[in-house]
Amino acid sequence: MTDDWRDALQNAGELTPSIVQRILTEHGDRGQRAIEAVSERRVKEYNDFTVVVGHHDEYVVENGGCHCQDSTYNIDTDQGQRCWHALAADIAHAIDELDHHDMYYSDVRDFI
């Protein structure tokens, strides 16, 4: 099952129970955390980046990748693994559940 849930999600336009199960089967806890982030509207779309708000930090997802510690140290991209931040961004984009901000995240980070 290599990412077939993505096509189903794109076609459905929503997280159906069967799609949720497919995500959980393929990605386990990372999939669960991604679904929770989307349902809690913690995926933000800026003019320059998609940002997923975690419990301790914000994570920039760019070109399908993330620079979090999980991605850096634990993920085997050759096996199709992705961190929950990248999964959340994919899910939120597919069902348009993004918190849109008409500004640049790089400008926001200057204030933090």
Residue pairs with C-beta under 8 A, 6 or more apart in sequence:
1 22
1 25
1 26
2 80
3 26
3 80
4 22
5 19
5 22
5 23
5 26
6 90
6 94
8 16
8 18
8 19
8 22
9 15
9 19
9 91
9 94
9 95
10 94
12 19
13 94
13 95
13 96
14 95
15 35
15 38
15 39
15 91
15 95
20 35
23 31
23 34
23 35
23 87
23 91
24 31
24 32
24 35
26 80
27 34
27 81
27 82
27 84
27 87
29 84
30 70
30 81
30 82
30 83
30 84
30 87
31 84
31 87
32 84
33 84
33 88
34 84
34 85
34 87
34 88
34 90
34 91
35 88
35 91
37 43
37 52
37 53
37 54
37 84
37 85
37 88
37 92
38 88
38 91
38 92
38 95
38 97
39 97
41 97
41 99
42 52
42 53
42 54
42 88
42 99
43 50
43 51
43 52
43 53
43 88
43 89
43 91
43 92
43 97
43 98
43 99
44 50
44 51
44 52
44 53
44 98
44 99
44 100
44 101
44 105
45 51
45 92
45 98
45 99
45 100
45 101
46 101
46 103
46 104
46 105
46 108
47 101
47 102
47 103
47 104
47 105
48 104
48 105
48 106
49 60
49 61
49 62
49 105
49 106
50 60
50 61
50 62
50 89
50 92
50 93
50 98
51 58
51 59
51 60
51 61
51 105
52 58
52 59
52 61
52 66
52 84
52 85
52 88
52 89
53 59
54 68
54 85
59 66
59 67
59 68
59 83
59 85
60 66
60 67
60 105
61 85
61 86
61 88
61 89
64 82
64 86
64 89
64 90
65 71
65 86
66 82
66 83
66 85
66 86
68 83
68 85
70 83
70 84
71 82
71 83
71 85
71 86
74 81
75 81
75 82
75 83
82 90
91 97
92 98
101 108
